[in-house]
Structures are given as structure tokens and as C-alpha cells.
Amino acid sequence: MRYLYTLIAYLILAPAFCLVLWFRGLRDRRYWQDFDQRFGRGPTPEQPAIWVHAVSVGEVQAAAVLVRCLHERYAGVPIVVTTLTPTGAERARALLGERATVRYMPLDLPGSVRRFFDQVRPRLAVIFETELWPNLYHECGRRRVPLVLASARISPRSMSKYTRFITLYRQTLSHGHVIAAQGPDDAARFRKLGAKAERTHVTGNLKFDFALPPDVATKGHALREHYAPGRPVWVAGSTHGGEEDLVLEAHRLVRRAHPTALLVLVPRHPQRFGEVASWLEKEQVRFIRRSQPAARTPDIEVLLVDTLGELLDFYAMGDVAFVGGSLVTVGGHNLLEPAALGVPVLAGPHNFNSADIAKILEESGAAEIVHDAHELGNRVAALLSSPAERERIGNLGRASVEENRGALEKLIGLIDPLLVP
């Protein structure tokens, strides 16, 4: 099955992926940079390294917690972090600085994987969440490189896809890799796919173990003083196409109850910043862009955040947070950041990317699910009217995040024996 997969990868999957990168590069030239890294070439550490893979921004946030810990415990051992997207790579560099070398993950082709392994010479591979690469996992087994799937998860939706190719994935997971699953259901699904029961553990979700920057509250306060002194503010973070329309409709409802309310709109993908700005102009919305410094403008309705790496600071600025990718079928994004900040969290019904986190926060009362623009607007308006309710929900959010920490300690307990010389 792996040979058939490799043939398909050479003929269809790899060319299609490269074509997607080429088209994205027409709008964002970063997709064209360091393209040789996609074929296994790139920065080479001076000695065998610990390799950590995090597919994109959300996984990078979780991986950064582990990388910092490994950097302290194994001083002098190089760490290489790979990702698939330019935004993920930029975020990794910003979070990790000199602690790690950041490069792109190679395509899952035998030649690309071999070149990557020849250069990095991994002592250990840690792959976050659900990234099942048959050739890469086979190379780990062939070279006897210990591999850990960290915060590993398989949703019921993904499981139905994997079971169609169960022979391939049984081969992929047959090398004795360590599975550090987010929850019991995830562990059971991995065992069903062929992971060895004695190597499958439940460690929890590492995303709960993140630490807020010590200056985030100060930054949030400064942003509020600059853009919206004395105004109610709500933040719509990581929004996608088809979702901004719903958010704007909700904001119009909010402004009926709170005429001075400001919406901070943060699209998920940088290549859409210009598109969203043009759409706001077409809708005749009074707005300013974060990238264009402006004096206080009390008459604006929307602040469009068209910069990178500031979403957390803007969550700290807001009274209420809506986390995007959830009113459309994208699967949702990080609900933990606003919850940890003590900001009431709203999300749409589509949170299958982190269903366990959404469930924990919803059951604790720290997050609420809204199903359309009408529900979103009404709930935001109600929360803006009740500081006591916002404080109550915010306290529940902080407590929920704190109660679910501990995955890092369990994960390190699995990793330490694998790094013993």
C-alpha cells in the first residue's frame, strides 16, 4: 500500500500541492520563498537534532511550549521546527527566536524525506496533532528514530476517511511510535488504526499549557486607549471568507443597543487583508486599518487588523471575543487564548478542529455557541450591557484553562526515556 501511495504522491499529490503553493504565491510571495525546503533541502544543524513538526499557527503555539522546555532540559542539542505554511514559520520564529531553526516540512516523497533526514539527523521526532505521513514515518522506523505524536487527535469525521485506507495507516503506525493522545476517544481511534496499545497514552492537550506573555494586558490596555477610549469593544478573531458578512451583520445589531461599539475584525489569512478592506469599503463601513497609523477616530465602526502576531493583544483589548472559522465549516480556531485572558468567548457550531477544547469550555460555562449572525449580535450586545456577567464568564474561562494544564509534564515523561543515549 505504501508503494501505491508513493506512486500517487509522485503523480498527483505532490504536483497538486506545488501548484497550490504556486497559485498562493501570486498573492503572497512568501509561498515561493525557500521552495527547495519542500524537497528536503535547507539549514543543516551542526549535530543531530531534536525535530518538532507543527503544521500551522495553532500547532506552533502548542509546540512552542514543548520546544522551550526541551531547550532548557537538553541544552546544546539543536532543535529543528518544521511547518507547512509561511504564517506558521513566521510565528515559530517570533515565538522561539534562537531556540530553534525553523524550516519547511519536506513533501512526503522518499527522496525528499531522505534528504531531510540526512541533513537534520533527528535523534527524536515529535509531530503535533494528526499528521500521518507514510513515507516519513517509514523513514523514522528504518533509521530507528523515535517518533512521538504529541497532542494527537483523530476526529470522528477524519476517522471515516482514514478507515478507507486502513491498511496503509496500519503500516504507517506499525513501527512502534509513541502516541500521546489528547483524550481516551482519540487513543481508541489510534489503536483501531493500528497503533500499539502499550505505546498509546492519554496525556491531554498541550494547548492548555501555554503561558500568556507577561505584557499582554498592558498591550491590550494601550490599544484600547489608542483606538477606543470609553467605548465598548468586541473582537472577531481568525475570520474566514463568508464569515465576515455574518460578523458585520451581527455588529449592526450590536450598534443598535450600543451605538458607539467598535468591532475589531481580524481575518485569519494575510492574503485576504486587502480583499476584506475592499469589501468593507463596498459595504460603506467606516473603518481604519491597523497597518495605517491613525489618530483617535471615534466615528469608526470597524478596526481591521491587517498585521500579524497581534491577535492575542487585541483579545486583551476587547470586552467580548468571537473566535472565527466556526460559523463556516472550517472547524474553528484557538478558543483558549481569550478564555485565559478572562474574556467571554463566543463561537459558531463548527469547532471540530478542537472539539474537546470547545466541549470543555462550553460545559464549564466559559464559552457559548451561537448559530448565526442574529444570535451572535444579540449575545454580544447582552454581554456588553453586563460587566458583572462578563467578569463571571471570564473567571470561569481562566479557571477552566488552569484546571486542564498538565499535558506538558506527561509528554516530557514519555520523551525523556527516548533521548537517553
Sine and cosine of phi, psi and omega as CSV:
sin_phi,cos_phi,sin_psi,cos_psi,sin_omega,cos_omega
0.00,0.00,-0.60,0.80,-0.01,-1.00
-0.92,0.40,-0.58,0.81,0.03,-1.00
-0.92,0.40,-0.63,0.78,0.05,-1.00
-0.91,0.42,-0.69,0.73,0.05,-1.00
-0.85,0.53,-0.69,0.72,-0.02,-1.00
-0.89,0.45,-0.66,0.75,0.04,-1.00
-0.87,0.49,-0.71,0.70,0.02,-1.00
-0.90,0.43,-0.62,0.79,0.01,-1.00
-0.89,0.46,-0.68,0.73,0.01,-1.00
-0.92,0.39,-0.66,0.75,-0.13,-0.99
-0.99,0.10,-0.53,0.85,-0.15,-0.99
-0.81,-0.58,-0.84,0.54,-0.20,-0.98
-0.90,0.43,-0.77,0.64,-0.03,-1.00
-0.91,0.42,-0.72,0.69,0.06,-1.00
-0.86,0.51,-0.64,0.77,0.01,-1.00
-0.91,0.42,-0.67,0.74,0.00,-1.00
-0.90,0.45,-0.70,0.72,0.01,-1.00
-0.90,0.44,-0.60,0.80,0.03,-1.00
-0.91,0.42,-0.65,0.76,0.05,-1.00
-0.88,0.48,-0.70,0.72,0.02,-1.00
-0.89,0.46,-0.63,0.77,-0.01,-1.00
-0.90,0.45,-0.71,0.70,0.00,-1.00
-0.91,0.41,-0.64,0.77,0.04,-1.00
-0.91,0.42,-0.53,0.85,0.02,-1.00
-0.91,0.41,-0.35,0.94,0.06,-1.00
-0.91,0.41,-0.49,0.87,0.01,-1.00
-0.98,-0.18,-0.46,0.89,-0.05,-1.00
-0.64,-0.77,0.98,-0.21,-0.13,-0.99
-0.90,0.44,-0.23,0.97,0.03,-1.00
-0.88,0.48,-0.46,0.89,0.01,-1.00
-0.92,0.38,-0.32,0.95,0.02,-1.00
-1.00,-0.04,-0.23,0.97,-0.06,-1.00
-0.98,0.19,0.55,-0.83,0.03,-1.00
0.80,0.60,0.62,0.78,-0.08,-1.00
-0.91,0.41,-0.47,0.88,0.00,-1.00
-0.90,0.43,-0.35,0.94,0.04,-1.00
-0.92,0.40,-0.42,0.91,0.04,-1.00
-0.91,0.40,-0.28,0.96,-0.01,-1.00
-0.92,-0.39,0.38,0.93,0.16,-0.99
1.00,-0.09,-0.08,1.00,0.01,-1.00
-1.00,-0.08,0.45,-0.89,0.01,-1.00
0.33,-0.94,-0.20,-0.98,-0.01,-1.00
-0.84,0.54,0.69,-0.73,-0.04,-1.00
-0.91,-0.41,0.86,-0.51,0.04,-1.00
-0.93,0.36,0.38,-0.92,-0.05,-1.00
-0.95,0.31,-0.39,0.92,0.01,-1.00
-0.61,-0.79,0.22,-0.98,0.01,-1.00
-0.79,0.62,0.65,-0.76,-0.19,-0.98
-0.89,-0.45,0.31,-0.95,0.27,-0.96
-1.00,0.04,0.79,-0.62,-0.05,-1.00
-0.93,-0.36,0.78,-0.63,0.02,-1.00
-0.83,-0.55,0.79,-0.61,0.03,-1.00
-0.92,-0.40,0.77,-0.64,0.05,-1.00
-0.71,-0.70,0.89,-0.45,-0.23,-0.97
-0.87,0.49,-0.68,0.74,-0.06,-1.00
-0.46,-0.89,-0.31,-0.95,-0.21,-0.98
-0.86,0.51,-0.73,0.68,-0.05,-1.00
-0.86,0.51,-0.70,0.71,0.01,-1.00
-0.94,0.33,-0.55,0.83,0.05,-1.00
-0.87,0.49,-0.65,0.76,0.01,-1.00
-0.85,0.53,-0.70,0.71,0.01,-1.00
-0.94,0.33,-0.66,0.75,-0.03,-1.00
-0.89,0.45,-0.53,0.85,-0.03,-1.00
-0.87,0.50,-0.58,0.82,0.03,-1.00
-0.88,0.48,-0.72,0.70,0.00,-1.00
-0.93,0.38,-0.69,0.73,-0.05,-1.00
-0.87,0.49,-0.68,0.73,0.02,-1.00
-0.87,0.49,-0.66,0.75,0.01,-1.00
-0.91,0.41,-0.71,0.70,0.01,-1.00
-0.90,0.44,-0.60,0.80,0.01,-1.00
-0.89,0.47,-0.60,0.80,0.02,-1.00
-0.97,0.25,-0.65,0.76,-0.08,-1.00
-0.97,0.24,-0.55,0.84,-0.08,-1.00
-0.84,-0.53,0.86,0.50,-0.01,-1.00
-0.85,0.52,0.71,-0.70,0.00,-1.00
1.00,-0.09,-0.28,0.96,0.06,-1.00
-1.00,0.02,0.85,-0.52,0.00,-1.00
-0.89,0.46,0.53,-0.85,0.08,-1.00
-0.84,-0.54,0.78,-0.63,0.05,-1.00
-0.92,-0.39,0.81,-0.59,0.04,-1.00
-0.93,-0.37,0.80,-0.60,0.06,-1.00
-0.93,-0.38,0.45,-0.90,0.06,-1.00
-0.54,-0.84,0.11,-0.99,-0.02,-1.00
-0.97,-0.24,-0.38,0.93,-0.15,-0.99
-0.88,-0.47,0.50,-0.87,0.08,-1.00
-0.86,0.52,-0.63,0.78,0.02,-1.00
-0.90,0.43,-0.65,0.76,0.06,-1.00
-0.89,0.46,-0.66,0.75,0.01,-1.00
-0.91,0.42,-0.69,0.73,0.02,-1.00
-0.90,0.45,-0.64,0.76,0.01,-1.00
-0.92,0.39,-0.63,0.77,0.02,-1.00
-0.89,0.46,-0.68,0.73,0.01,-1.00
-0.90,0.44,-0.64,0.77,-0.01,-1.00
-0.92,0.40,-0.63,0.78,-0.06,-1.00
-0.98,0.18,-0.55,0.84,-0.19,-0.98
-0.96,-0.27,-0.36,0.93,0.03,-1.00
0.82,0.57,-0.81,-0.58,-0.05,-1.00
-0.99,0.10,-0.01,1.00,-0.05,-1.00
-0.94,0.33,-0.39,0.92,-0.09,-1.00
-0.52,-0.85,0.44,-0.90,0.19,-0.98
-1.00,-0.03,0.77,-0.64,-0.06,-1.00
-0.95,-0.31,0.76,-0.66,0.04,-1.00
-0.49,-0.87,0.09,-1.00,-0.03,-1.00
-1.00,0.06,0.52,-0.86,0.11,-0.99
-0.92,0.39,0.68,-0.73,0.05,-1.00
-0.96,0.30,0.44,-0.90,0.15,-0.99
-0.87,0.50,0.50,-0.87,-0.07,-1.00
-0.99,0.15,0.86,0.52,0.07,-1.00
-0.91,-0.41,0.62,-0.79,-0.09,-1.00
-0.79,0.61,-0.71,0.70,-0.03,-1.00
-0.91,0.41,-0.70,0.72,0.01,-1.00
-0.89,0.45,-0.67,0.74,-0.01,-1.00
-0.91,0.42,-0.68,0.73,0.00,-1.00
-0.89,0.46,-0.68,0.73,0.02,-1.00
-0.88,0.48,-0.67,0.74,0.02,-1.00
-0.87,0.49,-0.73,0.69,-0.01,-1.00
-0.92,0.40,-0.60,0.80,0.03,-1.00
-0.88,0.47,-0.60,0.80,-0.03,-1.00
-0.99,0.17,-0.76,0.65,-0.11,-0.99
-0.98,0.19,-0.55,0.84,-0.03,-1.00
0.75,0.66,0.86,0.52,-0.13,-0.99
-0.90,0.44,0.72,-0.69,0.17,-0.98
-0.99,0.15,-0.46,0.89,-0.03,-1.00
-0.43,-0.90,0.62,-0.78,0.10,-1.00
-0.89,-0.46,0.76,-0.65,0.06,-1.00
-0.83,-0.55,0.88,-0.48,-0.04,-1.00
-0.89,-0.46,0.79,-0.61,-0.11,-0.99
-1.00,0.04,0.66,-0.75,0.09,-1.00
0.88,0.47,-0.75,-0.67,-0.16,-0.99
-0.91,-0.41,1.00,0.01,0.08,-1.00
-0.82,-0.58,1.00,-0.10,-0.04,-1.00
-0.97,-0.23,0.97,-0.25,-0.04,-1.00
-0.90,-0.43,0.97,-0.24,-0.11,-0.99
-0.82,0.57,-0.73,0.68,-0.04,-1.00
-0.94,0.34,-0.63,0.78,0.01,-1.00
-0.91,0.41,-0.69,0.72,0.02,-1.00
-0.91,0.41,-0.62,0.79,0.04,-1.00
-0.88,0.47,-0.64,0.77,0.00,-1.00
-0.92,0.38,-0.60,0.80,0.11,-0.99
-0.86,0.52,-0.71,0.70,0.01,-1.00
-0.91,0.41,-0.67,0.75,-0.03,-1.00
-0.90,0.44,-0.62,0.78,-0.03,-1.00
-1.00,-0.06,0.06,1.00,0.00,-1.00
0.84,0.54,0.68,0.73,0.09,-1.00
-1.00,-0.03,0.89,-0.46,0.03,-1.00
-0.86,0.51,0.69,-0.72,-0.02,-1.00
-0.79,-0.61,0.76,-0.66,0.02,-1.00
-0.87,-0.50,0.79,-0.61,0.16,-0.99
-1.00,-0.04,0.94,-0.34,-0.11,-0.99
-0.99,-0.11,0.62,-0.79,-0.07,-1.00
0.74,0.67,0.65,0.76,-0.12,-0.99
-0.94,0.33,0.65,-0.76,0.00,-1.00
-0.52,-0.85,0.50,-0.87,0.16,-0.99
-0.68,-0.73,0.89,-0.45,0.01,-1.00
-0.97,0.24,0.39,-0.92,0.08,-1.00
-0.82,0.57,-0.57,0.82,0.02,-1.00
-0.90,0.43,-0.68,0.73,0.01,-1.00
-0.95,0.32,-0.56,0.83,-0.04,-1.00
-0.86,0.51,-0.63,0.78,0.01,-1.00
-0.90,0.44,-0.53,0.85,0.05,-1.00
-0.95,0.31,-0.70,0.71,-0.04,-1.00
-0.91,0.41,-0.59,0.81,-0.05,-1.00
-0.91,0.41,-0.36,0.93,0.08,-1.00
-0.92,0.39,-0.41,0.91,0.00,-1.00
-0.84,-0.54,0.67,0.74,-0.17,-0.99
-0.90,0.44,-0.54,0.84,0.02,-1.00
-0.88,0.47,-0.69,0.73,0.02,-1.00
-0.89,0.46,-0.71,0.70,-0.07,-1.00
-0.97,0.25,-0.45,0.89,0.13,-0.99
-0.90,0.43,-0.66,0.75,0.08,-1.00
-0.89,0.45,-0.67,0.75,-0.04,-1.00
-0.88,0.48,-0.63,0.78,-0.07,-1.00
-0.99,-0.11,0.20,0.98,-0.12,-0.99
-1.00,0.00,0.06,1.00,-0.10,-1.00
-1.00,-0.04,0.21,0.98,0.03,-1.00
0.98,0.18,0.40,0.91,0.03,-1.00
-0.91,0.41,0.43,-0.90,0.00,-1.00
-1.00,-0.03,0.79,-0.61,0.03,-1.00
-0.96,-0.27,0.90,-0.44,0.09,-1.00
-0.97,-0.26,1.00,0.05,-0.16,-0.99
-0.98,0.19,0.47,-0.88,0.01,-1.00
-0.93,0.36,-0.63,0.78,-0.07,-1.00
-0.51,-0.86,0.16,-0.99,-0.01,-1.00
-0.85,0.52,-0.63,0.78,0.00,-1.00
-0.90,0.43,-0.64,0.77,0.05,-1.00
-0.90,0.44,-0.68,0.73,0.02,-1.00
-0.86,0.50,-0.68,0.74,0.00,-1.00
-0.89,0.45,-0.63,0.77,0.01,-1.00
-0.92,0.39,-0.63,0.77,0.05,-1.00
-0.90,0.43,-0.65,0.76,0.04,-1.00
-0.89,0.45,-0.61,0.79,0.03,-1.00
-0.90,0.44,-0.53,0.85,0.02,-1.00
-0.98,0.18,-0.17,0.99,0.05,-1.00
0.84,-0.55,0.00,1.00,0.04,-1.00
-0.93,0.37,0.60,-0.80,-0.01,-1.00
-0.95,0.31,0.73,-0.68,-0.09,-1.00
-0.86,0.50,-0.63,0.78,-0.06,-1.00
-0.96,0.30,-0.21,0.98,0.02,-1.00
-0.94,-0.34,0.17,0.99,-0.01,-1.00
-0.95,-0.32,0.88,-0.47,-0.11,-0.99
-0.81,-0.59,0.42,-0.91,0.10,-0.99
-0.97,-0.25,0.91,-0.42,-0.05,-1.00
-0.89,-0.45,-0.21,0.98,-0.07,-1.00
1.00,-0.05,-0.06,-1.00,-0.09,-1.00
-0.98,-0.20,0.87,-0.49,-0.05,-1.00
-0.90,0.43,-0.33,0.95,-0.02,-1.00
-0.88,0.47,-0.41,0.91,0.04,-1.00
-0.95,0.33,-0.32,0.95,-0.11,-0.99
-1.00,0.00,0.15,0.99,-0.01,-1.00
-0.95,0.32,0.42,-0.91,0.03,-1.00
-0.92,-0.39,0.75,-0.67,0.07,-1.00
-0.93,0.37,0.64,-0.77,0.10,-1.00
-0.85,0.52,0.65,-0.76,-0.08,-1.00
-0.89,0.45,-0.38,0.93,-0.06,-1.00
-0.98,-0.20,0.18,0.98,-0.12,-0.99
-0.91,0.41,-0.63,0.78,0.00,-1.00
-0.91,0.41,-0.63,0.78,0.04,-1.00
-0.89,0.45,-0.69,0.72,0.03,-1.00
-0.89,0.45,-0.67,0.74,0.02,-1.00
-0.88,0.47,-0.67,0.74,0.02,-1.00
-0.90,0.44,-0.66,0.75,0.00,-1.00
-0.91,0.42,-0.65,0.76,0.04,-1.00
-0.89,0.45,-0.65,0.76,-0.01,-1.00
-0.91,0.41,-0.67,0.74,0.02,-1.00
-0.90,0.44,-0.54,0.84,-0.03,-1.00
-0.98,0.22,-0.71,0.70,-0.15,-0.99
-0.99,-0.16,-0.47,0.88,-0.17,-0.99
-0.51,-0.86,0.79,0.61,0.02,-1.00
-0.89,0.45,0.80,-0.60,0.05,-1.00
0.97,0.23,0.17,0.98,-0.03,-1.00
-0.93,-0.38,0.53,-0.84,0.16,-0.99
-0.95,0.32,0.61,-0.79,-0.09,-1.00
-0.71,-0.70,0.74,-0.68,0.20,-0.98
-0.79,-0.62,0.47,-0.88,-0.14,-0.99
-0.88,-0.48,0.76,-0.65,0.14,-0.99
-0.94,-0.35,0.97,-0.23,-0.11,-0.99
-0.98,-0.20,0.56,-0.83,0.09,-1.00
0.85,0.52,0.72,0.69,-0.01,-1.00
-0.99,0.14,0.39,-0.92,-0.03,-1.00
-0.84,-0.54,0.19,-0.98,0.07,-1.00
-0.83,0.55,0.69,-0.72,-0.06,-1.00
1.00,0.03,-0.22,0.98,-0.01,-1.00
-0.98,-0.18,-0.56,0.83,0.02,-1.00
-0.86,0.50,-0.56,0.83,0.05,-1.00
-0.86,0.51,-0.70,0.72,-0.02,-1.00
-0.93,0.37,-0.63,0.77,0.01,-1.00
-0.90,0.43,-0.68,0.73,0.01,-1.00
-0.91,0.42,-0.64,0.77,0.07,-1.00
-0.87,0.49,-0.67,0.75,0.04,-1.00
-0.90,0.44,-0.63,0.77,-0.03,-1.00
-0.91,0.42,-0.57,0.82,0.05,-1.00
-0.90,0.44,-0.59,0.81,0.10,-0.99
-0.92,0.40,-0.66,0.75,0.00,-1.00
-0.87,0.49,-0.67,0.74,-0.08,-1.00
-0.95,0.31,-0.28,0.96,0.13,-0.99
-0.92,0.39,-0.61,0.79,0.02,-1.00
-1.00,0.03,-0.49,0.87,-0.05,-1.00
-0.72,-0.70,0.99,0.10,-0.14,-0.99
-0.86,0.51,-0.36,0.93,-0.02,-1.00
-0.99,-0.15,0.10,1.00,-0.08,-1.00
-0.88,0.47,0.63,-0.78,0.05,-1.00
-0.94,-0.35,0.73,-0.68,0.14,-0.99
-0.99,-0.15,0.82,-0.57,0.14,-0.99
-0.99,-0.14,0.93,-0.38,-0.11,-0.99
-0.96,-0.28,0.85,-0.53,-0.09,-1.00
-0.82,-0.57,1.00,-0.04,0.05,-1.00
-0.88,0.48,0.53,-0.85,-0.07,-1.00
-0.93,0.37,-0.69,0.72,-0.16,-0.99
-0.95,-0.31,0.76,-0.65,-0.03,-1.00
-0.85,0.52,-0.54,0.84,-0.04,-1.00
-0.92,0.39,-0.19,0.98,0.00,-1.00
-0.99,-0.14,-0.05,1.00,-0.06,-1.00
-0.84,0.55,-0.76,0.65,0.00,-1.00
-0.90,0.44,-0.64,0.77,0.02,-1.00
-0.87,0.49,-0.70,0.72,-0.01,-1.00
-0.93,0.37,-0.63,0.78,0.04,-1.00
-0.88,0.47,-0.70,0.72,0.02,-1.00
-0.89,0.45,-0.62,0.78,0.01,-1.00
-0.91,0.41,-0.66,0.75,0.03,-1.00
-0.89,0.46,-0.62,0.78,0.07,-1.00
-0.89,0.46,-0.69,0.73,0.00,-1.00
-0.89,0.46,-0.58,0.81,0.01,-1.00
-0.98,0.18,0.00,1.00,0.00,-1.00
0.85,0.53,0.67,0.74,0.05,-1.00
-1.00,-0.03,0.71,-0.71,0.07,-1.00
-0.98,0.19,0.91,-0.41,-0.07,-1.00
-0.56,-0.83,0.29,-0.96,0.17,-0.98
-0.75,-0.66,0.37,-0.93,0.01,-1.00
-0.98,-0.19,0.64,-0.76,0.01,-1.00
-0.86,0.50,-0.57,0.82,-0.05,-1.00
-0.95,0.31,-0.19,0.98,-0.01,-1.00
-0.92,-0.39,0.99,-0.14,-0.06,-1.00
-0.80,0.61,0.71,-0.70,-0.04,-1.00
-0.63,-0.78,0.47,-0.88,0.12,-0.99
-0.95,0.32,0.12,-0.99,0.04,-1.00
-0.87,0.50,0.77,-0.64,-0.03,-1.00
-0.77,-0.63,1.00,0.02,-0.13,-0.99
-0.92,0.40,-0.20,0.98,-0.04,-1.00
-1.00,-0.07,-0.05,1.00,-0.03,-1.00
-0.96,0.28,0.52,-0.85,0.03,-1.00
-0.99,-0.13,-0.53,0.85,-0.13,-0.99
-0.69,-0.72,0.70,-0.72,0.22,-0.98
-0.97,-0.26,0.91,-0.42,0.02,-1.00
-1.00,-0.02,0.91,-0.42,0.01,-1.00
-1.00,0.05,0.97,-0.23,-0.03,-1.00
-0.92,-0.40,0.63,0.78,0.08,-1.00
-0.81,-0.59,0.22,-0.98,-0.06,-1.00
-0.96,-0.29,0.51,-0.86,0.15,-0.99
0.98,0.19,0.23,0.97,-0.05,-1.00
-0.90,-0.43,0.06,1.00,-0.09,-1.00
-0.85,0.52,-0.68,0.73,-0.01,-1.00
-0.87,0.50,-0.65,0.76,0.01,-1.00
-0.90,0.44,-0.61,0.79,0.01,-1.00
-0.96,0.28,-0.55,0.84,0.14,-0.99
-0.85,0.52,-0.65,0.76,0.01,-1.00
-0.92,0.40,-0.37,0.93,0.02,-1.00
-0.98,0.20,-0.45,0.89,-0.22,-0.97
-1.00,0.03,0.29,-0.96,0.12,-0.99
-1.00,0.00,-0.51,0.86,-0.03,-1.00
-0.61,-0.79,0.56,-0.83,0.03,-1.00
-0.83,-0.56,0.75,-0.66,0.21,-0.98
-0.96,-0.29,0.78,-0.62,-0.01,-1.00
-0.97,-0.22,0.86,-0.50,-0.15,-0.99
-0.98,0.19,-0.13,-0.99,-0.12,-0.99
0.95,0.31,0.21,0.98,-0.13,-0.99
-0.85,-0.53,-0.32,0.95,0.15,-0.99
-1.00,0.03,-0.22,0.98,0.16,-0.99
-0.89,-0.46,0.27,-0.96,-0.16,-0.99
-0.99,0.11,0.80,0.60,0.09,-1.00
-1.00,0.01,-0.55,0.83,0.05,-1.00
0.91,-0.42,0.01,1.00,0.08,-1.00
1.00,0.09,0.22,-0.98,0.00,-1.00
-0.72,-0.69,-0.29,-0.96,-0.21,-0.98
-0.94,0.34,0.95,-0.31,0.05,-1.00
-1.00,0.08,-0.25,0.97,-0.15,-0.99
-0.97,0.26,-0.54,0.84,-0.08,-1.00
-0.88,0.47,-0.80,0.60,0.04,-1.00
-0.91,0.42,-0.56,0.83,0.01,-1.00
-0.89,0.46,-0.69,0.72,0.01,-1.00
-0.91,0.42,-0.46,0.89,0.04,-1.00
-0.98,0.19,-0.13,0.99,-0.03,-1.00
0.99,0.17,0.43,0.90,0.02,-1.00
-0.98,-0.20,0.78,-0.63,0.06,-1.00
-0.83,0.56,0.70,-0.72,-0.12,-0.99
-0.93,-0.36,0.76,-0.65,0.14,-0.99
-0.88,-0.48,0.55,-0.83,0.04,-1.00
-0.48,-0.88,0.38,-0.92,0.10,-0.99
-0.97,0.23,-0.07,-1.00,-0.09,-1.00
-0.99,0.16,-0.19,0.98,-0.11,-0.99
-0.99,-0.14,1.00,0.06,-0.03,-1.00
-0.84,-0.55,0.57,0.82,-0.11,-0.99
-0.94,0.33,-0.27,0.96,0.07,-1.00
-0.91,0.41,-0.53,0.84,0.04,-1.00
-0.64,-0.77,0.87,0.49,-0.10,-0.99
-0.88,0.47,-0.57,0.82,-0.03,-1.00
-0.93,0.38,-0.64,0.77,0.03,-1.00
-0.91,0.42,-0.72,0.70,0.02,-1.00
-0.86,0.51,-0.65,0.76,-0.01,-1.00
-0.91,0.41,-0.70,0.72,-0.01,-1.00
-0.88,0.48,-0.74,0.68,-0.04,-1.00
-0.93,0.37,-0.62,0.78,0.00,-1.00
-0.92,0.39,-0.70,0.71,-0.03,-1.00
-0.92,0.39,-0.47,0.88,0.02,-1.00
-0.99,0.15,-0.16,0.99,-0.03,-1.00
1.00,0.05,0.13,0.99,-0.04,-1.00
-1.00,0.07,-0.31,0.95,0.00,-1.00
-0.68,-0.73,0.49,-0.87,0.02,-1.00
-0.79,-0.61,0.57,-0.82,0.01,-1.00
-0.99,-0.16,0.76,-0.65,0.11,-0.99
-0.88,-0.48,0.48,-0.88,-0.17,-0.99
-0.94,-0.35,-0.21,0.98,-0.02,-1.00
-0.34,-0.94,0.01,-1.00,-0.03,-1.00
-0.89,0.45,-0.60,0.80,-0.03,-1.00
-0.90,0.44,-0.74,0.67,0.02,-1.00
-0.90,0.44,-0.66,0.75,0.00,-1.00
-0.88,0.48,-0.76,0.65,-0.03,-1.00
-0.89,0.46,-0.68,0.73,-0.02,-1.00
-0.92,0.40,-0.63,0.78,-0.03,-1.00
-0.95,0.32,-0.65,0.76,0.06,-1.00
-0.87,0.50,-0.73,0.69,-0.02,-1.00
-0.86,0.50,-0.67,0.74,0.00,-1.00
-0.90,0.43,-0.67,0.75,0.00,-1.00
-0.93,0.37,-0.61,0.79,0.04,-1.00
-0.90,0.43,-0.40,0.92,0.00,-1.00
-0.99,0.10,-0.17,0.99,-0.12,-0.99
-0.74,-0.68,1.00,0.03,0.06,-1.00
-0.84,0.54,-0.57,0.82,-0.01,-1.00
-0.91,0.41,-0.66,0.75,0.02,-1.00
-0.92,0.40,-0.64,0.77,0.04,-1.00
-0.88,0.47,-0.67,0.74,0.00,-1.00
-0.91,0.41,-0.65,0.76,0.00,-1.00
-0.88,0.48,-0.75,0.66,-0.02,-1.00
-0.92,0.39,-0.63,0.77,0.02,-1.00
-0.87,0.49,-0.65,0.76,0.04,-1.00
-0.90,0.43,-0.61,0.79,0.07,-1.00
-0.89,0.45,-0.61,0.79,0.02,-1.00
-0.90,0.44,-0.74,0.67,0.02,-1.00
-0.86,0.51,-0.70,0.71,-0.03,-1.00
-0.90,0.43,-0.64,0.77,-0.02,-1.00
-0.91,0.42,-0.68,0.73,0.04,-1.00
-0.89,0.46,-0.70,0.72,-0.05,-1.00
-0.90,0.43,-0.65,0.76,-0.05,-1.00
-0.92,0.40,-0.41,0.91,-0.09,-1.00
-0.98,-0.21,0.17,0.99,0.09,-1.00
-0.95,0.32,0.24,-0.97,0.07,-1.00
0.84,-0.55,-0.18,0.98,-0.02,-1.00
-0.90,0.43,-0.56,0.83,-0.03,-1.00
-0.88,0.47,-0.72,0.70,-0.01,-1.00
-0.87,0.49,-0.67,0.74,0.02,-1.00
-0.91,0.41,-0.65,0.76,-0.01,-1.00
-0.91,0.41,-0.69,0.73,0.04,-1.00
-0.87,0.49,-0.58,0.81,0.05,-1.00
-0.88,0.47,-0.49,0.87,0.08,-1.00
-0.99,0.14,-0.52,0.86,-0.08,-1.00
-0.98,0.18,-0.66,0.75,-0.10,-1.00
-0.77,0.64,-0.75,0.66,-0.02,-1.00
-0.89,0.45,-0.43,0.91,-0.03,-1.00
-0.98,0.20,-0.29,0.96,-0.01,-1.00
-0.98,-0.19,0.05,1.00,0.06,-1.00
-0.93,0.36,0.80,-0.60,-0.03,-1.00
-0.84,0.54,0.00,0.00,0.00,0.00
